[in-house]
Amino acid sequence: MECSQQSTTSNQMAEYEASYDDNATVSRRIERLSLHLNPMEKPHNGGLDLVQCAARAKMKVNMEQLSIYMRGKYRDDVQQSVYDYFNSKPELQTPIEISKDEHRELCMRQLTGLVRECGVRPLRYVVEDPSKYFAILEAVGSVDMSLGIKMGVQYSLWGGSVLNLGTKKHRDKYFEGIDNMEYPGCFAMTELHHGSNVQGIQTLATFDPITDEFIIDTPNDGAIKWWIGNAAVHGKFATVFAKLILPTHDTKGTSDMGVHAFIVPIRDMNTHKALPGVEIQDCGHKVGLNGVDNGALRFRSVRIPRDNLLNRFGDVSRDGKYTSSLPTINKRFAATLGELVGGRVGLAYSSVGVLKIAVIIAVRYSLLRQQFGPPKQPEISILDYQSHQHKLMPMVASTYGFHFATLHLLDIYSEMKKTHDEQLVGDVHALSAGLKAYVTSYTAKSLSICREACGGHGYAAVNRFGSLRNDHDIFQTFEGDNTVLLQQVAGDLLKQYKEKFQGGTLTVTWNYLRESMNSYLAQPNPVTARWEGEDHLRDPKFQLDAFRYRTSRLLQSVAFRLNKHSKTLGGFGAWNRCLNHLLTLAESHIESVILAKFIDAVQSCPDESSRATLKLVCDLYALDRIWKDIGTYRNVDYVAPNKAKAIHKLTEHLCFQVKNVAKELVDAFDLPDYVTRAPIGMQATEEAYSLYTQYAGF
């Protein structure tokens, strides 16, 4: 009887779907016919107007209003003052051809000039207004990426470690000297044999109760501190991460208290010579960022006062007793690294700034450059070619999406620094890891695409793609290797997934899992899987549901696989067996967050023209990403074949529409020509070739 009922239900569903297909076909034909008869008629789209189609007039963009909205509260006078300062100082502008040693000295002059002449006080902004600090960081990175990194080493890393890992006595002693560049310093965490696995570092800091000092030692060559910015030439101090070793009265003789941070002077304040026991070597010429003096440090029984332990999370008394508010080595280590998350926030935000410069240059040149065309007619711009639109227009859309997502990251980071809310701390840690990994990887690939999109002229050093690509490449590695960071995101999602089914609470960033997990894990609706109307495909709810459905499916399936494999391979082996799956999960989740913040930005935009423009770009970002992973949606019948085809066609159409306003979109980034500094990327495109030929000597 039960089988008979199931059979009847299946037949009814089949008849319903067939009927739906017929009705949907008729509806589509009527809709298309009505659009031919009345091309100005626009379908309803949930309160957000659809952009006019290709047959209609070009969208009007209020570039001034769009630019103001893009700036938000992070592009204020302080950023313009940085641009103006360097524009007025031609002697501080980095030439195209410069040696490593000259570049390092120029970079130091740029940073000291910015602080002492321009009046910028980065460390104060780190404390009082992090958003202003990151705005400056983006601006100086546009001037010279080496300068941006050197500033980050001085203030985010060296200064940030003193502020965040130390206590009042350290801030009182070092704050002014760090802020005014009197105390240039380093951040000595990475070792020759240990990078991402910080808990595995081997440098030792052994307490000597007789002299009340720590003895810093490099026990073997593998423990040499490596790639330490500011160490090779300019640094006078270093925050050294080492294992804190205390003497004991038991048979072991010593006790390892885990990784802690120590302030270690490395050069004499007057003579600038290396201090006794400190060996400094130059890491040499690099692929990029040669304005940063990366060095290697070895310590041979270097003695420092007990007060040089940065003791916020753990302290040692005069008699050698250890105290901490945190009960375990792992908790202390997590708290220590958690306070250093600002570096990742800065890299994600700065990477978007690099992407903006590359996109500006590539789009402007593609509008300028003409090649081929219909017989006996003028040549057309290379951006009129569909293949070129396919290269660059989704990139423009992604740049806008990344812009709003990283602004959100700055917001919650600033709030976290003010409130120290535990939930926000977790959110910032996970989101900064994910956005840093995703955005920097995307920018690295896009720099090569932009170079290719500009043909031979993109290969000229004066047009900057080479230096941008080389300088930015390491963004994928430092402050956490991208593959490792994505695993952290995946691990956090799995933790949330487990808590969801144990009745626990979920944090703010991932709250869509709490709200919608059950519906996302349900079987796809066979009716909506076939909907292909433009109003449906451009509905933010459909787009966000699609992104989150994919993430939820990946999360559910990888949780199942990990549980299965752990029974035979153990936890580590199971994780390694599922590693590619985990990385895909993390990327999918970060894309969901980016889209959610993009949609929020569209809906919050007060200017109607700018809102319509952003809606167009947001739709392209969403549908392009869905199309790129269409196989996943097809495999689970989330998208039927007709709908997949409609998504592809609409994505190509949106690329064309974005092309029509591409100039306005990149102009809205509001970067002056003296910042982008590429002859082929001038805002007044008619001047580009003349400037380019002048550079060559004509």
C-alpha positions in Angstrom: 0.0 0.0 0.0 2.8 2.4 1.0 4.6 1.6 -2.3 1.4 2.3 -4.3 1.0 5.7 -2.6 4.7 6.6 -3.3 4.1 5.6 -7.0 1.0 7.7 -7.2 2.8 10.7 -5.6 5.7 10.3 -8.0 3.4 10.2 -11.0 1.6 13.4 -9.8 4.9 15.1 -9.3 6.1 14.2 -12.8 2.8 15.5 -14.3 3.1 18.7 -12.2 6.7 19.2 -13.4 5.8 18.6 -17.0 2.9 21.0 -16.7 5.2 23.5 -15.0 7.8 23.1 -17.9 5.0 23.8 -20.5 3.7 26.8 -18.5 7.2 28.1 -17.9 8.0 27.9 -21.6 4.8 29.8 -22.5 5.5 32.4 -19.8 9.0 32.9 -21.1 7.8 33.4 -24.7 5.1 35.9 -23.6 7.7 37.8 -21.5 10.2 38.0 -24.4 7.5 39.0 -26.9 6.2 41.7 -24.5 9.8 43.1 -24.2 10.1 43.2 -28.0 6.8 45.1 -28.2 7.5 47.4 -25.3 11.3 47.5 -24.7 11.1 50.0 -21.9 9.0 47.8 -19.7 11.0 46.4 -16.7 10.0 43.3 -14.7 9.5 43.8 -11.0 12.6 42.9 -8.9 11.8 43.1 -5.2 12.3 46.9 -4.9 15.7 47.0 -6.7 15.4 48.2 -10.3 16.9 46.1 -13.0 19.6 47.7 -15.1 18.6 48.5 -18.7 19.4 45.8 -21.2 21.8 46.2 -24.1 19.2 47.4 -26.5 18.4 50.4 -24.2 20.3 53.6 -23.4 23.5 53.3 -21.5 23.1 53.5 -17.8 23.9 57.0 -16.3 26.4 56.8 -13.5 26.7 59.6 -11.0 30.4 59.1 -10.6 30.8 61.8 -7.9 28.1 60.2 -5.7 29.4 56.7 -6.3 33.0 57.8 -5.4 31.7 59.5 -2.2 29.9 56.3 -1.2 32.9 54.2 -1.9 35.1 56.3 0.2 32.9 55.9 3.3 34.6 57.0 6.5 38.0 55.4 5.6 39.0 57.8 2.8 39.3 61.1 4.7 41.8 64.0 4.5 44.6 61.9 6.1 44.8 59.8 2.9 44.8 62.7 0.6 47.5 64.4 2.7 49.7 61.3 2.1 49.2 61.6 -1.6 49.8 65.3 -1.6 53.0 64.9 0.5 54.7 62.5 -1.9 53.4 64.3 -5.0 55.2 67.4 -3.7 58.4 65.5 -3.0 59.8 64.1 -6.3 63.0 63.2 -4.5 61.0 60.7 -2.4 59.2 59.0 -5.3 60.6 55.6 -6.2 62.2 55.4 -9.6 61.5 52.5 -12.0 65.1 51.4 -11.9 66.8 51.3 -8.5 69.3 49.1 -6.7 68.4 47.1 -3.6 70.5 49.2 -1.3 69.3 52.5 -2.7 65.7 51.3 -2.5 66.1 50.4 1.2 67.5 53.8 2.1 64.9 55.6 0.0 62.1 53.6 1.8 63.5 54.6 5.2 63.6 58.3 4.1 60.0 58.0 2.8 58.8 56.6 6.2 60.7 59.1 8.4 59.6 62.0 6.1 56.0 60.9 6.3 56.1 60.8 10.1 58.3 63.8 10.9 57.4 66.2 8.0 53.9 65.2 7.1 52.9 64.8 10.7 51.4 61.4 10.4 51.4 59.5 13.7 50.6 55.8 12.8 51.0 54.2 16.2 48.5 56.7 17.8 46.0 55.8 15.0 46.6 52.1 15.8 45.3 52.8 19.3 42.8 55.6 18.8 41.4 55.0 15.3 42.5 51.8 13.5 40.4 52.7 10.4 42.6 55.8 9.9 45.8 53.8 10.3 44.6 51.3 7.6 43.7 54.2 5.3 47.2 55.5 5.6 48.6 52.0 5.0 46.6 51.7 1.8 47.8 55.2 0.7 51.5 54.6 1.3 51.2 51.1 -0.3 50.0 52.9 -3.5 53.1 55.1 -3.4 55.5 52.2 -3.0 54.5 48.7 -1.7 57.8 48.4 0.0 57.0 51.5 2.0 53.6 50.0 3.0 55.3 46.9 4.2 58.0 48.7 6.1 55.4 50.9 7.8 53.5 47.7 8.7 56.6 46.1 10.2 57.3 49.2 12.3 53.8 49.9 13.5 51.5 46.8 13.0 54.1 44.2 14.0 56.9 45.8 16.2 54.7 48.5 17.6 51.6 46.3 17.7 53.4 43.6 19.6 54.6 46.1 22.3 51.0 47.5 22.6 49.1 44.3 22.5 51.4 41.8 24.2 53.0 44.1 26.7 51.7 46.1 29.6 51.8 49.7 30.8 55.5 49.7 31.6 56.3 48.7 28.0 54.0 51.3 26.5 55.3 54.1 28.7 58.9 53.2 27.7 58.6 52.5 24.0 55.5 54.2 22.6 56.9 57.6 21.6 60.1 56.2 20.3 58.3 53.7 18.0 55.8 56.4 16.9 58.4 59.0 15.9 60.8 56.5 14.3 63.4 56.9 17.0 63.1 53.2 17.8 62.9 51.4 14.5 62.2 47.7 15.2 61.6 44.2 14.0 59.2 41.4 14.5 61.2 38.2 14.9 58.8 35.3 14.8 59.6 33.2 11.7 62.6 30.9 11.8 64.6 29.1 9.1 62.8 25.8 9.9 59.5 27.1 11.2 57.0 29.5 9.6 53.4 28.7 9.9 53.9 26.3 12.9 54.8 29.0 15.4 54.5 26.6 18.4 57.3 24.6 16.9 59.9 27.5 17.0 63.1 26.6 18.7 64.6 29.9 20.0 65.0 29.8 23.7 64.5 32.4 26.5 65.9 30.9 29.7 65.4 32.7 33.0 68.5 33.3 35.2 67.2 34.0 38.7 70.7 34.9 39.9 71.0 38.0 37.5 67.2 38.5 37.1 67.7 38.2 33.3 66.5 36.1 30.3 69.1 34.5 28.2 68.1 34.4 24.5 69.7 31.6 22.5 69.5 30.2 19.0 70.2 26.5 19.7 70.8 25.4 16.1 70.8 26.9 12.6 67.2 25.9 12.0 66.2 28.3 14.7 67.8 31.4 13.1 65.2 34.1 12.8 64.7 34.5 9.0 63.0 37.0 6.7 62.9 39.6 9.6 61.8 43.0 8.1 63.9 46.0 9.3 66.6 43.6 10.6 69.3 43.8 7.8 69.9 47.5 8.0 67.7 49.8 10.1 66.3 47.9 13.2 67.5 48.7 16.7 65.1 46.4 18.6 63.3 43.2 17.9 60.3 41.5 19.4 61.7 38.0 19.6 59.3 35.0 19.9 60.9 32.2 21.9 60.1 29.3 24.3 60.2 30.6 27.9 62.3 28.2 29.9 62.2 28.3 33.7 64.7 26.4 36.0 63.0 23.9 38.4 64.1 21.9 41.4 62.9 18.5 40.0 64.8 15.9 38.0 64.0 17.7 34.7 65.8 20.8 35.7 63.8 23.1 33.5 60.1 23.7 32.5 58.9 24.9 29.1 56.1 27.5 29.5 55.5 27.8 25.8 56.0 30.6 23.3 56.3 34.2 24.6 57.5 37.5 23.2 60.5 39.4 24.4 62.0 42.9 23.5 65.6 42.3 22.5 67.9 45.3 21.6 69.9 44.3 18.5 72.0 47.4 17.7 73.6 50.1 19.7 71.5 53.3 19.8 74.5 55.5 19.0 76.9 53.5 16.9 74.3 51.3 15.2 76.6 48.3 15.5 75.2 44.9 16.3 75.2 44.3 20.1 77.3 41.5 21.7 75.9 38.1 21.0 73.6 39.3 18.2 74.6 38.2 14.7 72.8 39.9 11.8 72.9 38.8 8.2 71.2 40.1 5.1 68.6 37.9 3.4 69.6 39.5 0.1 67.8 40.4 -3.1 64.2 39.2 -3.3 61.6 38.7 -6.0 60.0 41.9 -4.9 59.7 44.4 -2.0 63.4 45.2 -2.1 62.9 48.4 -0.3 62.4 46.3 2.8 65.6 45.2 4.5 64.9 41.6 5.4 67.5 40.0 7.6 68.4 36.9 9.6 69.2 37.0 13.4 71.1 34.6 15.5 71.4 35.0 19.3 74.3 33.6 21.3 73.5 33.9 25.0 72.1 37.5 24.7 71.0 38.7 28.1 68.0 41.0 28.5 66.3 42.3 31.7 63.3 40.4 33.1 61.1 43.4 32.4 61.7 42.9 28.6 59.2 40.0 28.7 56.0 41.2 27.1 53.9 40.0 30.0 50.3 40.6 29.2 49.4 36.9 29.1 52.2 35.5 31.3 54.7 36.8 33.7 57.8 35.7 35.7 58.5 37.0 39.2 61.9 37.9 40.6 62.1 34.5 42.3 61.3 32.7 39.0 57.6 31.9 39.5 55.4 31.9 36.5 51.9 33.4 36.7 49.2 33.7 34.0 45.4 34.4 33.8 45.2 31.7 31.2 45.6 28.1 32.5 47.3 26.3 29.6 50.1 26.8 27.0 47.6 26.5 24.2 45.3 29.1 25.6 48.2 31.5 26.1 49.5 30.9 22.6 46.0 31.4 21.1 45.6 34.7 23.0 49.1 35.9 21.9 48.4 35.2 18.2 44.9 36.6 18.5 46.3 40.0 19.4 48.4 40.1 16.2 45.4 39.8 13.9 45.7 43.4 12.7 48.5 42.4 10.3 46.1 40.2 8.4 43.4 42.9 8.4 45.9 45.3 6.9 47.0 42.8 4.2 43.5 42.1 3.1 42.6 45.8 2.9 45.9 46.7 1.2 45.6 43.9 -1.3 42.3 45.4 -2.5 44.1 48.7 -3.0 46.7 46.9 -5.2 43.8 45.2 -7.2 42.2 48.6 -7.7 45.4 50.1 -9.3 45.8 47.1 -11.6 42.1 47.2 -12.6 42.2 50.9 -13.3 45.3 50.6 -15.6 43.9 47.5 -17.4 40.4 49.0 -18.0 41.6 52.4 -19.1 44.1 50.9 -21.5 41.5 48.5 -22.9 39.2 51.4 -23.6 42.0 53.3 -25.3 43.6 50.5 -27.4 41.9 49.9 -30.7 42.5 46.8 -32.8 40.7 45.2 -35.8 37.0 45.7 -36.5 34.4 45.3 -39.3 35.7 45.6 -42.9 36.3 49.2 -44.1 35.3 50.6 -40.7 37.3 52.1 -37.8 39.0 49.7 -35.4 37.2 49.0 -32.2 38.5 49.2 -28.6 39.7 45.8 -27.3 37.2 46.1 -24.4 34.5 45.8 -27.1 35.6 42.2 -27.6 33.6 39.7 -25.5 36.7 37.8 -24.5 38.2 40.9 -23.1 35.1 41.7 -21.2 35.1 38.2 -19.8 38.7 38.8 -18.5 38.2 42.2 -16.9 34.5 42.9 -16.0 34.1 40.1 -13.4 37.4 41.4 -11.9 35.9 44.9 -11.7 32.8 43.4 -9.9 35.0 41.4 -7.5 37.1 44.5 -6.7 33.9 46.2 -5.6 32.8 43.2 -3.6 36.2 42.9 -1.9 36.1 46.7 -1.1 32.8 46.4 0.9 33.8 43.1 2.5 37.1 44.5 3.8 35.4 47.7 5.0 33.2 45.4 7.1 36.3 43.7 8.4 37.7 47.1 9.4 34.4 47.9 11.2 34.4 44.8 13.3 38.1 45.0 14.0 37.8 48.6 15.2 34.8 47.5 17.4 36.8 44.6 18.7 39.7 46.8 19.8 37.3 49.1 21.6 35.1 46.4 23.4 37.4 43.3 23.5 34.1 41.4 23.1 35.0 37.6 22.9 32.5 36.9 20.1 34.0 39.7 18.0 37.5 38.4 18.7 36.5 35.1 17.2 34.8 36.7 14.3 37.7 38.9 13.4 40.2 36.1 13.7 38.3 33.8 11.3 37.2 36.5 8.9 40.6 38.2 8.7 42.2 34.8 8.0 39.6 34.0 5.3 39.6 37.4 3.6 43.4 37.7 3.7 43.8 34.3 2.0 41.0 34.7 -0.5 41.6 38.3 -1.6 45.4 38.1 -1.8 45.2 34.9 -3.9 42.6 36.5 -6.2 44.7 39.7 -6.6 47.9 37.7 -7.4 46.1 35.9 -10.2 44.4 39.1 -11.4 47.7 41.0 -11.7 48.9 38.5 -14.3 45.5 38.7 -16.2 45.7 42.5 -16.2 49.2 42.4 -17.5 48.1 40.1 -20.3 45.1 42.2 -21.0 47.4 45.1 -21.8 49.5 43.1 -24.3 53.1 44.1 -24.9 52.6 47.5 -23.3 51.7 45.8 -20.0 55.2 44.3 -20.0 56.9 47.7 -19.8 58.1 48.4 -16.3 56.8 52.0 -16.4 53.2 50.6 -16.6 53.8 48.9 -13.2 52.3 45.4 -13.6 55.7 43.8 -13.1 56.5 45.7 -9.9 52.9 45.3 -8.6 52.9 41.6 -9.3 56.4 41.0 -7.7 55.8 43.1 -4.7 52.3 41.7 -4.0 53.2 38.1 -4.5 54.4 37.5 -1.0 51.1 38.7 0.4 50.0 35.1 -0.2 52.6 33.9 2.3 53.4 36.3 5.1 51.0 36.9 8.1 49.9 33.3 7.5 50.3 31.1 4.4 47.0 31.2 2.5 46.5 27.5 2.5 47.0 27.3 6.3 44.6 30.3 6.9 41.9 28.6 4.8 42.2 25.5 7.0 41.7 27.7 10.0 38.4 29.0 8.4 37.3 25.4 7.6 38.2 24.3 11.2 36.1 27.1 12.6 33.1 26.2 10.4 33.3 22.6 11.5 33.4 23.7 15.1 30.2 25.8 14.5 28.6 22.9 12.7 29.2 20.6 15.6 27.9 23.2 18.1 24.8 23.6 15.9 23.8 20.0 16.4 24.7 20.0 20.1 22.4 22.9 20.8 25.1 25.5 21.1 25.2 29.1 19.9 26.9 30.4 16.8 28.9 33.6 16.4 27.8 36.6 14.4 29.8 36.1 11.3 28.5 32.6 10.6 24.9 33.2 11.8 23.4 32.1 8.4 24.3 28.6 9.5 22.2 28.9 12.6 19.3 30.5 10.8 19.1 28.4 7.7 21.2 25.2 8.0 18.2 22.9 7.9 16.7 24.5 4.8 20.1 24.7 3.0 20.6 21.0 3.6 17.2 20.0 2.3 16.7 18.6 -1.1 16.6 21.3 -3.9 13.2 22.5 -5.0 12.5 21.0 -8.4 10.4 24.0 -9.4 12.7 26.8 -8.5 15.6 24.8 -9.9 14.1 25.6 -13.3 13.3 29.2 -12.9 15.3 31.2 -15.4 13.7 34.7 -15.5 16.1 37.6 -15.3 14.2 39.0 -12.3 14.7 35.7 -10.4 18.4 35.3 -11.3 19.0 38.9 -10.2 17.1 38.6 -7.0 19.6 38.9 -4.1 17.8 36.2 -2.2 18.3 33.7 -4.9 22.0 34.6 -5.3 22.8 34.5 -1.5 20.8 31.3 -1.1 22.8 29.6 -3.9 26.1 30.6 -2.3 25.0 29.5 1.2 23.5 26.2 -0.1 26.8 25.3 -1.7 28.7 26.1 1.5 26.2 24.1 3.7 26.5 21.1 1.3 30.3 21.2 1.4 30.2 21.6 5.2 27.9 18.6 5.7 29.7 16.4 3.3 33.2 17.1 4.7 32.0 16.6 8.2 30.7 13.2 7.2 34.0 12.3 5.4 36.1 13.4 8.3 34.1 11.3 10.7 34.4 8.2 8.4 38.1 8.5 7.7 39.1 9.4 11.3 38.1 5.8 12.4 40.9 4.3 10.2 43.4 7.2 9.7 43.1 9.1 12.9 42.4 12.9 13.1 45.4 14.1 11.3 45.2 11.5 8.5 41.5 12.2 8.0 42.1 15.9 7.8 44.9 15.4 5.2 42.7 13.0 3.2 39.9 15.7 3.0 42.2 18.7 2.7 41.2 19.9 -0.8 37.6 19.6 0.2 38.2 21.7 3.3 39.9 24.4 1.3 37.0 24.5 -1.2 34.6 24.8 1.8 36.5 27.8 3.2 36.6 29.6 -0.1 32.9 29.0 -0.6 32.1 30.4 2.8 34.2 33.5 2.3 32.5 34.1 -1.1 29.2 34.0 0.8 30.4 36.6 3.2 31.6 38.8 0.4 28.3 38.6 -1.4 26.3 39.3 1.7 28.3 42.4 2.5 28.1 43.5 -1.2 24.3 43.1 -1.1 24.1 45.1 2.1 26.2 47.9 0.5 23.9 48.0 -2.5 20.8 48.3 -0.4 22.3 50.9 1.9 23.4 53.2 -0.8 21.4 56.5 -0.6 21.9 57.7 -4.1 19.6 56.0 -6.6 22.0 56.2 -9.6 24.9 54.7 -7.5 22.6 52.1 -6.1 21.5 50.9 -9.6 25.2 50.8 -10.7 26.2 48.8 -7.7 23.3 46.4 -8.2 24.5 45.7 -11.7 28.1 45.0 -10.5 26.9 42.9 -7.6 24.7 40.8 -9.9 27.7 40.2 -12.1 29.8 39.1 -9.2 27.2 36.7 -7.9 26.2 35.1 -11.2 29.8 34.9 -12.5 30.7 32.9 -9.3 27.7 30.7 -9.6 28.5 30.0 -13.3 32.2 29.2 -12.5 31.0 26.5 -10.1 27.9 25.4 -12.1 29.0 21.8 -12.0 28.5 21.7 -8.3 24.9 23.1 -8.6 24.1 20.7 -11.5 25.4 17.7 -9.7 22.9 18.1 -6.9 20.1 19.4 -9.2 20.1 22.8 -7.6 20.1 24.2 -11.1 18.4 22.6 -14.0 20.0 22.6 -17.5 17.8 25.4 -18.8 18.6 27.6 -15.7 22.3 26.9 -16.1 22.1 28.1 -19.7 20.2 31.2 -18.6 22.8 32.0 -15.9 25.5 31.8 -18.5 23.7 34.0 -21.0 22.9 36.6 -18.4 26.4 36.6 -17.0 27.8 37.4 -20.5 25.1 40.1 -20.9 26.0 41.7 -17.6 29.7 41.7 -18.6 28.6 43.8 -21.6 26.5 46.1 -19.5 29.4 46.7 -17.0 31.7 47.3 -19.9 29.5 50.2 -20.9 30.2 51.9 -17.6 33.6 50.5 -16.9 35.4 53.9 -17.1 33.0 55.4 -14.6 33.4 52.4 -12.3 37.2 52.6 -12.2 37.2 56.4 -12.0 35.0 56.1 -8.9 38.0 54.5 -7.1 39.2 58.1 -7.0 42.9 57.4 -7.4 44.8 60.4 -8.9 47.1 59.7 -11.9 50.1 60.6 -9.8 49.2 57.6 -7.6 48.5 55.0 -10.3 51.5 56.3 -12.3 51.1 54.2 -15.4 51.2 56.1 -18.7 48.7 53.7 -20.3 46.4 54.1 -17.3 45.8 57.9 -17.3 42.4 59.2 -16.6 42.5 61.4 -19.7 43.1 58.5 -22.0 44.0 60.7 -25.0 47.2 61.7 -23.2 48.3 58.2 -22.5 50.3 57.5 -25.7 52.0 60.9 -25.6 53.1 60.4 -22.0 54.3 56.9 -22.9 56.3 58.0 -25.9 57.8 60.9 -23.9 59.0 58.3 -21.3 60.8 56.4 -24.1 62.5 59.7 -25.2 60.5 60.9 -28.2 
